[in-house]
Amino acid sequence: MEEKDYSEIYINLKEKTFSIKGNANFVKDSFESIKEIVVSLKNVPEIDEKEQNEKQVIESNEIVNENCIDKYIKAGIYSIDENKVIFHKRITGRTNAEKMKNIALVAIYAKNDKIQSSELKELCERQACYDANNFAAIFKRDIENFIVKGKSQSQSWEIDLTIGGREKAEEILESMMN
């Protein structure tokens, strides 16, 4: 009975090891090229499983968020031009303070980024709810929805959303869809 020519290469990328089985010529021909690959892997920083899972969760959340944002753009609530939000519908609220907060919630959500006080002021002026005397204080007091960075008394400060703020922004946008 004739013996079949059998060869095998096993590479463990996680442990960065390898094994080659087969006839002498096969092992000799394959060894150097496989060794180069495995040695090059030793210089690649390891990403642990937890970090990889977190990265995948963040990426999937970004995709979901982009799809939601597209939904609101298609509904004609706002558009984004050069990273600035342009509202096409009136933002809801009973008082000027509530309207300013809702404008900030929706604008930051739409940009998926912080917003400068000057840009927010402009948006509030366009919606006819800007209150110069209380502008900074309204956001500084609302720690449930906003993170204020910089001195709110100065001309330049920025705000971002808390998790609760993102949820509130989605509620406002959903109510504007109906």
N, C-alpha and C positions, 0 to 999 in steps of 0.2 A: 504494500500500500504506500502510495506516494504522500509525503507530508506537504500540506499547503503552505504557501508563503504567507505568514501572518505578521502584521505590524500594528502597533498601537502607540498613540501619543496621548498622554493625559496631562492637562494643565489645570492647576487650581489657582484661579485668579485672586481669590480672597487671601490664601496663604502664600501666594506668589511662589509656588513650587511646580515642578513638572517631572514627568517620567516618560521614558521612551522604551518600547519593547519591540523587538523584531530582529531581523538578521543583522549582522555586523555592518554591512554597507548602509542599510537604512538608518541605523542608530548613528553611525559616523556622519552621514550626510545631513541628518536632521538636527543633531546636537547643537551645533553652533548657532543656527538661526533661531531655534527655540530658546537657547540660553540668552541671546540678545533681547528677545521679547520679554522674558522674565526679569532680566536685569533692569530693563527700562521701566518695568512696573514698580520696582523698588523705589524709584524716585517720585512716583505718583502718590500724592497725599491720600491717606485713607479717609473715606467718608463712612462713618458708622451708620448702622441701620436706622437708628433713631433720627439722626440728622437727615438721612435720605428721605425718611417718611415725612419729616417736617417740611422738607423742601417740596415734596410731591403735594402735600396738603396746601401749602402756600400757592403753588402753581395752579392747582385745581380751583382754589378760591379766587385767584386772579381771573381765570377763565370764566367762572360763574359771575363774578363782578362785572367783567367786560360785557357779558351777554345781557345782564340786567341794565347796564348803562345804555347799551344799544337799544334796548326795549324803550327806554324813556326818550331817547333821541328820536326814534321812529315815531313815537307818540306825539312829538312836537312840543315837549315840555321845555327842552333846552337844546342847545348845541354847544360844541366846544370848538373854538377857533384860536389857534396858537396858544393852547393851554389856558385859555380864558373861557369862562362859562358865559353864555348868552341865553337869558331866559326868554321864552316865547309866550309863556303864560304867566298870569299873575300868581304869585306865591301866597298861600293862604295864611291867615292869622287874624285874631280879633283885635289885637293892639299892635302898635308899631314895634314894641319890644318883641312880641311873639313873631311878627313877620320878619324882623331882622334875624332872629335866631333860626327861623325856618329857611330863610335865604342862605344863611351860613351852612346849615346842615346839608341842604341840597347841593350847594356849590362845591363844598369840600367832597361830598360823596361823588359828584359828577367828575371832578378832577382826579379823584382818588389820590389826593395830595393835599398838603396844607394850603392855606390861603392867606395872603398878606392883607393887612387891615385896609390898605389903600384900595385894593381890588374889591374887597367886601363893601367898603363905603360906597364905591361906584355902583355896585349891584343894588344896594339899598336905596340909593338916590333914584335909580331907574324905576324902582318899584314904589317910589314915593312914601318910604317909611323911615328914612334916615333921621335919627335923633342924635344930633351932635353932642348934646350934654350928657347923654347916658350910654353912648355907643360902646366904649370899652368896658364899662362896668357891667353891662348886660351879659357879656360873654365871660367875664372874669368870675361872676357869681354862679354861672351855670356849670358847675363842675361835673354834673351828671352826663352832659353831652359834649363838652368842649375841653380841650387842653390849650391853654393860652401860653405862648412863649414870647418872651420879651416884656418890657415894661409897658403896660397898657396905657400909661399916662403919656408915653412918647408917641411920636407920629408913626413909627414903624414897629409893628408887632404882628405875629401870625398865630393862627389857631388851627388845630387839628381836631379830629373826632375821637371820642372814646368809643368803646364797643356799643354802649347804649346810644350814643349819638348816631352811629351808622344804622342801628336798628330804627331809630326815630326818623332818620332821613328816608329809609325805605318805606316806612309807613306813610310819610307825607307824599312821596312820589306815587305810591300805589293809590292813595286817595285822589290824586290828581289825574290818574288814568281813567277813573270812572266818571 
